[in-house]
Amino acid sequence: MAPVLIISNQVKQAIAESGESLNELGRQTGVSDSQLSRFMRGERGLNTTTLDRLAEYLGLELTKKTGADE
């Protein structure tokens, strides 16, 4: 069974793998690069609206595991 990652860790991983600077990601999503930087360092969390914007931009979606996936 694959390890389960909490949502914020999945978003951090997607940001890191995107290859975009935090400045560019911030420009594209309307989230400040300082807020993104603090999030990436684990100093602050993000509210659901901000997580939604980042997830949409990064092509992430939340799914529920069922049956054989669990």
N, C-alpha and C positions, 0 to 999 in steps of 0.2 A: 504494500500500500504506500502510495506517495505521501510525503509529509504535507500536512495542511498548513497553509500560510494564511495569517490573518490579512484582512483586506488592506490595511495600510502598508503591510510589507509587500503585497502584490503590486500596489501602486508605486511604491518606491522602486521595486525591481523593474517595472515597466518604464519608469522615468529614466533609470540608469541605462536600460537597454535601448532606449529611443535614440541615443546619440545626440540629442539636442541639448544645448546649454539651458540652464535654468532661466536665464534671461530670455531666450527665444521661446521657451515653453510658457513662460509668464506672459509674454506679448501675445502669444496665440490663444491663451486661455483666460486672460484677464486676472491672473493670480500673480501677486508680486513675487519677484525673484527672491526677496528676503524671506517671505513666508515659505516659499518652496525650499529654500536653503535650510531654514530651521526645521522643517518637516523631514528633510532628508537626513539631517543630523540626529533626529530623534528628540529634539528639544521641544517641539510643539506638534500637536495634532492638527487635523484639518476638519472643518465642519462638513456636513453632508453635501451642501451645495457645491463647495469647492471640490470635494472628492468626485461628485457627479461630473463637473466640468472637465476635470483631468481624465477621468475614466472614459468619457465620450471622446475626447481628443486623442487619447492613446489607444482607442479601440477595445477597451475592456468592457466586460459585462459580468454581472453577478449571476451565477446559476446555482441551483440547489442540487446537491448530489442525491441520486435515487438509485435504489436497487443495487446492481453490480458495481456502480461507481463508488459505493460507500466502503 
